[in-house]
């Protein structure tokens, strides 16, 4: 589900128009991150790192509408209610990857039901 953003009423219309009409933009980030308490939690609860990492990133993304914007097939600005994660898994035997997606659930244990 999503809602269509009325660009005429959108408070960031000027910025949206500038970046979509004048600049090809993307973003990337590289940071040093201390995950020791996160890792401690995972190990104490017998969880695996990768699914917990996917859940944590998904929870962060879903906390902010600005991370849930997209353009629909008619080039209208939309905001999704929920972003479901897509990620890759590696197959050791064939040395290939598969792309998967999982329904996002805010509760970690509920999220694991879908993994």
Steps between C-alpha positions, in 0.01 A plus 500: 500500500609855440373853490544743213678818605335817370803686366317832509459461878830321566721715726817379322365555147779744410770248597319210336474691172862613514644152560270317261534752216860621530717236662534125473535415865561200717648450841739263665654494842798334662544532873677327784232355721540343841263202503637335815175538700298390195729198457476418872119505477508271196732246657313499835176423319645245257411712196698528180669828405377543142123469562528728805696750293234495225228551762683788670558684171137441399376632833710814458379558144135449595530755782538788250259585219781665304658157450174358364450733202497385142352589164216291363455400135343843432796680658289610797675532832375234741577396855472132586343400831765231550824409327565125486869409481666339201842343551732236364608166634810311388491134402831345601456193283442684169672827598198695380260747660124512521298812559226459760248726666324468831188658644613762750372465856609741775529220756820302444347160577203569271745601226687169538181308419533622141872427464 
